[in-house]
């Protein structure tokens, strides 16, 4: 099944591993070109020689697509708030984690463009420290393969603009000059025994999506411009809010779970003796944190908000169907992931703290780390491939790659329908596309 293009990538990386020559590679390809296919082929070849491969990804959902995959933060102990001076936690020379990394012959890091360059530089500093090679090579001379698509969403920088976002991307790092870019350009879905008409339609659809991702529609533009959406993809009958309509149709009674909210004890200034009313803490709503008042039904789709257990498929972004609502645990059936779909899992209450807030304190909320998922945000949908997508744009996208990510979640043109509404809730045929073209300048 392997194409000539994929075989060239496979052979170059495998030769670097077998010859122990080291090297940093970036496998660049859009969805459907077979990046995961190449990873699996390399994994099989290297492990058959009794060598260690570490499969990692920038998100839990992406990690689930790789055999034995873990998030990069979990695998290497990279701090959440990495900067120019951080090193990997618990990866000191001589530690178990350090010995595992030293023994590995290949490190794969998928969906790399969505992470800050400081994460890669943190790993580089730690690996140089534990390997202590006489040669000054990135990552201590190990073979490291990054993968992804720079058309997709770049690192999220709170309060940052275009310049801050571009400067945090992997290809703005000092590591990029050591990185050899290997490109996959052929859509494997075109080789799947389609009829001539179906293949032609898919090829045309794929080209349009790539033009959206490259910012080539409605030229010239300065990085953001309104683009026309093909009429066959549009939904023109608005009706009610689609999410609320679905919620109303679900049978059964709601079960309500209330959280227990408090300030983290170490974050309270005893001298000031400041107190915050419970009602105020209950009202706090921050992205990534479950609601104080969580209303669920059996049969409702939910999304996990934390990396709980990658082995069982429970990570940030995993979607489930609720099967039981018990006092101290929620039972759900996983509906995402290649190996975990259909499995039943149990989610407990736990303490959850927001990653960052504008408040002068850090709070914690004891609640089930889930949210209703009749819909998901574009950012959460990244790396997932679906048969059908209904894209509801009640307001325009605002960051690089968001529209491209939303449009490229489907395998075919027939699987995509788009509803665009303006301030007056009238169906529209245009929407904003944002592309930071500066991010493509140093990609050969």
C-alpha positions in Angstrom: 0.0 0.0 0.0 2.9 2.4 0.5 3.5 5.0 -2.2 6.8 6.0 -3.7 6.7 9.3 -1.9 6.1 7.6 1.5 8.7 5.0 0.8 11.3 7.7 0.2 10.4 9.3 3.6 10.4 5.8 5.3 13.8 4.8 3.9 15.5 8.1 4.9 14.3 8.0 8.5 15.0 4.3 8.9 18.5 4.7 7.5 19.2 7.4 10.1 18.0 5.1 12.9 19.9 2.0 11.7 23.1 3.9 11.1 22.8 5.7 14.4 23.6 8.9 12.6 21.0 11.1 14.3 19.0 13.8 12.7 15.9 16.0 13.1 13.1 15.6 10.5 9.8 17.3 9.9 7.2 15.2 8.1 5.0 17.9 6.5 1.6 16.8 5.0 -2.0 17.7 5.1 -4.7 15.3 6.2 -5.0 12.1 4.0 -1.4 12.1 2.8 -0.5 9.2 5.2 1.7 10.6 8.0 0.3 8.2 10.5 0.7 5.4 7.9 4.5 6.2 7.7 4.7 6.4 11.5 3.2 2.9 11.9 5.5 1.5 9.2 8.6 2.9 11.0 7.3 1.6 14.3 6.9 -1.9 13.0 10.3 -2.0 11.3 12.2 -0.6 14.3 10.5 -2.6 17.0 11.0 -5.8 15.0 14.7 -5.2 15.5 14.1 -4.9 19.3 14.7 -1.2 19.4 12.7 1.3 21.4 10.5 4.0 19.8 8.8 6.7 21.8 5.5 7.8 20.2 4.3 11.2 21.4 1.9 13.9 20.2 1.0 17.5 21.1 -2.6 16.4 22.2 -4.2 13.4 23.8 -6.4 12.8 20.8 -3.4 12.8 18.5 -1.5 10.5 20.9 -4.3 7.9 20.7 -3.7 7.5 17.0 -0.2 6.2 17.7 0.5 2.8 19.1 1.7 3.3 22.7 1.3 7.1 22.2 1.6 9.6 25.1 1.3 13.3 25.1 4.7 15.0 25.0 4.1 16.7 28.4 3.4 13.3 30.0 6.2 11.4 28.2 9.0 13.9 28.9 7.7 15.9 31.8 7.7 19.2 29.9 6.4 22.0 32.1 3.0 23.4 31.1 4.5 27.0 31.2 7.7 26.2 29.3 10.1 29.1 28.6 13.8 29.8 27.6 15.1 28.3 30.8 12.9 25.3 31.7 14.0 21.7 31.7 12.0 18.5 31.7 10.6 17.5 35.1 11.9 14.2 36.6 14.3 13.6 33.7 17.5 14.3 35.5 20.5 12.2 34.5 20.2 8.6 35.9 16.4 8.8 36.4 14.1 6.1 34.9 12.7 8.6 32.4 16.2 9.7 31.4 17.3 6.1 30.9 14.3 5.4 28.7 15.0 8.4 26.5 18.7 7.4 26.2 17.7 3.9 25.1 15.2 5.1 22.5 16.4 4.9 18.9 13.5 7.1 17.5 11.3 9.8 18.9 8.1 10.7 17.0 6.2 13.9 17.9 3.0 14.3 15.9 1.0 17.5 15.5 4.1 19.5 16.4 3.1 22.9 15.0 0.4 23.4 17.6 2.9 23.5 20.4 5.1 26.4 21.5 8.8 26.3 20.4 9.8 26.5 24.1 8.5 22.9 24.6 10.9 21.6 21.9 13.7 23.6 23.2 13.1 22.4 26.8 13.3 18.8 25.6 16.5 19.6 23.6 18.2 21.1 26.7 17.3 18.1 28.8 18.3 15.5 26.2 21.7 17.2 25.7 22.2 17.1 29.4 21.4 13.4 29.9 23.1 12.1 26.8 26.2 14.3 27.0 27.4 13.6 23.4 30.8 14.8 22.4 29.2 16.2 19.2 27.0 19.3 19.5 23.9 17.8 17.9 20.2 18.7 18.6 18.5 16.3 21.1 21.9 14.7 22.0 22.2 13.1 18.5 18.9 11.1 18.7 16.7 10.7 15.6 13.6 12.9 16.2 10.7 13.1 13.7 8.2 15.9 14.1 5.0 15.8 12.0 2.1 18.1 11.2 0.8 20.8 9.0 1.6 24.5 9.4 -1.7 25.4 7.8 -3.4 24.3 11.0 -3.8 26.2 14.2 -0.6 27.4 15.7 0.3 27.7 19.5 -2.4 29.5 21.4 -0.9 32.6 23.0 -3.3 34.3 25.5 -3.6 37.9 24.5 -1.0 37.5 21.7 -1.4 38.8 18.2 0.0 37.6 14.9 3.6 38.4 15.6 3.6 36.7 19.1 1.9 33.6 17.6 4.4 33.2 14.7 7.4 33.7 16.9 6.2 30.9 19.2 5.9 28.4 16.3 8.4 25.5 15.9 9.9 27.0 12.7 10.9 30.1 14.7 13.0 28.0 17.0 16.8 27.7 16.7 16.1 24.0 16.2 14.5 24.6 12.8 17.8 25.2 11.0 18.7 21.6 11.9 15.4 20.2 10.7 15.1 18.5 7.3 11.6 18.9 5.9 10.1 15.8 4.2 6.9 16.4 2.4 3.9 14.2 1.6 1.7 15.6 -1.1 -0.3 12.8 -2.5 -3.8 12.2 -1.1 -4.1 8.5 -0.2 -7.9 8.7 -0.4 -7.6 9.2 -4.2 -6.0 5.7 -4.4 -8.9 4.0 -2.6 -10.6 2.5 -5.6 -12.9 5.5 -6.4 -14.6 6.0 -9.7 -13.2 8.6 -12.0 -15.9 11.1 -11.2 -15.6 10.6 -7.4 -11.8 10.9 -7.6 -12.1 14.1 -9.7 -14.6 15.6 -7.2 -12.3 14.7 -4.2 -9.3 16.2 -5.9 -11.1 19.4 -6.6 -12.4 19.6 -3.0 -8.9 18.9 -1.6 -7.4 21.6 -3.7 -10.0 24.1 -2.5 -9.3 23.3 1.1 -5.5 23.6 0.6 -6.1 27.0 -1.1 -8.0 28.1 2.0 -5.1 26.9 4.2 -2.5 28.6 2.1 -4.5 31.9 1.9 -4.7 31.8 -1.9 -8.4 32.6 -2.3 -9.3 36.3 -3.0 -5.8 37.5 -3.6 -4.2 39.8 -2.8 -4.7 39.9 1.0 -2.8 40.8 4.1 -3.5 37.5 5.9 -7.2 37.8 6.4 -10.0 38.2 3.8 -13.6 37.3 3.3 -14.0 34.3 1.0 -17.0 32.9 -0.9 -18.2 29.4 0.2 -19.4 27.1 -2.6 -23.2 27.1 -2.7 -23.5 23.3 -2.5 -21.8 23.4 0.9 -24.1 26.0 2.4 -27.1 25.6 4.7 -29.5 28.5 3.9 -32.4 27.7 6.2 -31.5 28.9 9.7 -34.4 28.0 11.9 -33.6 27.6 15.6 -30.2 27.4 17.1 -29.0 23.9 15.9 -27.3 23.0 19.2 -30.4 23.9 21.3 -32.6 22.0 18.9 -30.6 18.8 19.4 -30.6 19.2 23.2 -34.4 19.5 23.3 -34.8 16.2 21.3 -32.9 14.1 23.7 -35.2 12.0 25.9 -35.0 11.5 29.7 -34.5 13.7 32.7 -31.5 15.8 33.5 -29.3 14.9 36.5 -27.6 17.8 38.1 -24.1 17.7 39.6 -23.0 20.7 41.6 -19.3 21.4 42.2 -17.4 22.3 45.3 -15.3 25.4 44.7 -12.5 26.8 46.9 -9.3 28.8 46.8 -6.1 26.8 46.7 -4.8 27.2 50.3 -1.2 28.2 49.3 -2.7 31.0 47.1 -4.4 32.8 50.0 -2.7 35.8 51.6 -3.4 35.3 55.3 -2.3 38.8 56.3 -4.8 40.4 54.0 -7.5 38.0 55.2 -9.3 38.2 51.9 -12.4 36.0 51.6 -14.3 35.2 48.4 -18.0 34.3 48.5 -18.8 30.8 47.4 -21.4 32.2 45.0 -18.7 34.2 43.3 -16.5 31.1 42.9 -19.4 29.1 41.6 -20.0 31.7 38.9 -16.5 31.5 37.5 -16.4 30.0 33.9 -13.1 29.5 32.3 -12.2 27.6 29.2 -11.1 24.0 30.0 -12.8 23.9 33.4 -16.2 22.1 33.9 -19.2 24.2 35.0 -20.3 24.5 38.6 -23.8 23.4 37.5 -23.4 20.3 35.3 -26.6 19.0 33.8 -26.4 15.6 32.0 -28.7 13.0 30.6 -28.2 9.3 29.8 -27.5 9.1 26.1 -26.0 12.6 25.9 -22.7 13.1 24.2 -19.9 14.5 26.5 -16.3 15.5 26.1 -13.5 14.8 28.6 -11.6 18.0 29.6 -8.5 16.4 31.1 -5.9 13.7 30.3 -7.1 11.0 32.7 -5.9 7.7 31.3 -4.4 7.5 27.8 -4.2 3.7 28.0 -8.0 3.5 28.3 -8.5 6.3 25.8 -9.5 9.0 28.3 -7.8 12.2 27.3 -8.6 15.9 26.8 -11.0 15.9 23.8 -12.2 12.3 24.0 -15.9 12.1 23.2 -18.3 9.7 25.0 -21.9 8.8 25.2 -23.3 8.8 28.8 -24.5 5.3 29.8 -25.0 5.8 33.6 -25.2 8.7 35.9 -24.3 7.6 39.4 -23.7 9.7 42.6 -19.9 9.5 42.5 -19.0 8.3 39.0 -20.2 8.8 35.4 -20.1 5.7 33.1 -19.6 6.4 29.4 -18.9 4.7 26.2 -16.1 6.1 24.1 -16.9 7.0 20.5 -13.5 8.2 19.4 -10.1 6.6 18.9 -9.0 3.7 16.7 -8.5 1.1 19.5 -10.8 2.4 22.3 -14.0 3.2 20.5 -16.9 1.2 22.1 -15.1 0.7 25.4 -16.9 1.6 28.7 -15.0 3.8 31.1 -15.8 5.5 34.5 -15.0 9.1 35.2 -14.7 10.2 38.8 -15.0 13.7 40.4 -11.6 15.4 40.7 -10.0 18.7 41.5 -9.6 20.9 38.4 -7.8 24.2 38.4 -8.0 26.6 35.4 -4.7 26.9 33.6 -4.7 30.7 33.8 -7.2 33.3 35.0 -7.3 37.0 35.4 -8.1 36.7 39.1 -5.6 37.5 41.8 -5.9 33.9 43.1 -6.0 30.3 41.9 -9.1 28.4 42.6 -9.9 24.7 42.4 -13.2 23.1 41.4 -14.2 19.5 42.5 -16.4 18.3 39.7 -16.6 15.7 36.9 -14.1 16.9 34.2 -16.6 16.7 31.4 -18.8 19.0 29.3 -21.8 18.4 27.0 -20.6 17.9 23.5 -23.5 18.4 21.1 -20.9 20.5 19.3 -17.1 21.1 19.7 -15.0 24.1 19.1 -12.8 24.2 16.0 -9.6 24.0 18.1 -10.9 20.8 19.9 -11.6 19.2 16.5 -8.0 19.4 15.3 -6.4 16.1 14.4 -9.8 14.3 14.2 -11.3 12.9 11.0 -15.0 12.5 10.7 -17.5 11.2 8.1 -19.9 14.2 8.4 -19.4 17.7 9.8 -21.9 20.5 10.3 -19.9 23.7 10.7 -21.9 26.4 12.5 -20.2 29.8 12.1 -22.2 32.2 14.3 -19.2 34.5 14.2 -16.1 34.6 12.1 -12.9 32.7 12.9 -10.2 34.9 14.5 -6.9 33.0 14.3 -4.5 31.4 11.8 -5.8 28.1 10.4 -9.1 27.8 12.2 -11.2 27.8 9.0 -8.8 25.4 7.3 -9.0 23.0 10.3 -12.8 23.1 10.4 -13.2 22.4 6.6 -10.6 19.6 6.5 -12.1 17.4 9.2 -14.1 15.4 6.6 -13.1 12.9 4.0 -15.4 14.0 1.2 -17.2 17.1 -0.1 -20.6 15.4 0.6 -19.8 15.1 4.3 -19.5 18.9 4.9 -22.3 21.4 5.4 -21.8 25.0 6.6 -24.2 27.5 8.3 -22.9 31.1 8.4 -25.0 33.6 10.3 -24.4 37.3 10.8 -25.4 39.7 13.6 -29.0 39.7 12.4 -29.1 35.9 12.2 -29.4 35.9 8.4 -27.7 33.2 6.3 -24.6 34.4 4.6 -22.4 33.1 1.8 -19.0 34.6 2.8 -16.8 34.2 5.9 -13.5 35.4 7.1 -10.3 33.3 6.5 -7.2 34.1 8.6 -3.8 32.9 7.4 -0.5 34.1 8.9 1.6 33.8 5.8 4.8 34.7 7.7 4.7 31.2 9.1 5.3 29.7 5.7 8.4 31.8 4.8 11.1 29.4 6.1 9.5 26.2 5.0 11.4 24.8 1.9 
